């Protein structure tokens, strides 16, 4: 499970902005945000860099 949704909300960032920065479709980013699909590790690191957080901050333990 990931915390992308929580981090986006904390920073006031829209999914559309993140999708544009990642070069991915809104639907793909929405799948990550809704935890329907998990991003590959490389993409997770890229999301962390874009959002200015550590990759581990995007993960939650279950």
N, C-alpha and C positions, 0 to 999 in steps of 0.2 A: 504494500500500500504506500501511496505517496501523499505528501502534504502540499502539492503544488497549488491546490485551490486555496488553502489557508494562507500561504505565502502571498499569492496574488491579491487576496482580500486585504491582508495586512498592509501591503504596499500600495493598494489602490490601483492596481494594474489590470487592464482588461485582457481577456483571452485573445482577442483579435490582435492586440499589440504584440503579445508573446508569439503568436503564430507568424506574424510578419517578420519579427526578429529571427525566428528559427528557420524561416523559409519553409514552413509546413502549413497545411490547410488548417482552417479553423476547426473542422471536424476532428482532425487528428489530435490537436491540442485539447479539444473538449473531451476526447476519449481519455487522455491522460488526467485531466482535471477531475473527471467523474470516476476515475479509477476503473474504467472499463478495460483499459489497456495500459500496460506499463511501458514507459519509454526505455529504449535501449540504454545501456550504461553511458555510452558516448553522448547521447541526447540529454540524459539527466545531468551530466556535467556541464553541457552547453546551457541548459536551462538555468542551472545554478549560477553560472557566470553572468548570464544576462540579467538575472534577478539580484545579483550581488550578494548571494548567500553561499554557504558551504554546501556541497552536495549532500552531506549527512543531514542537513536541515530540511531537505526535501523528502526525507524518508521517515516513516514512523514504524515503530516496532509493533508487532501484533501479539 
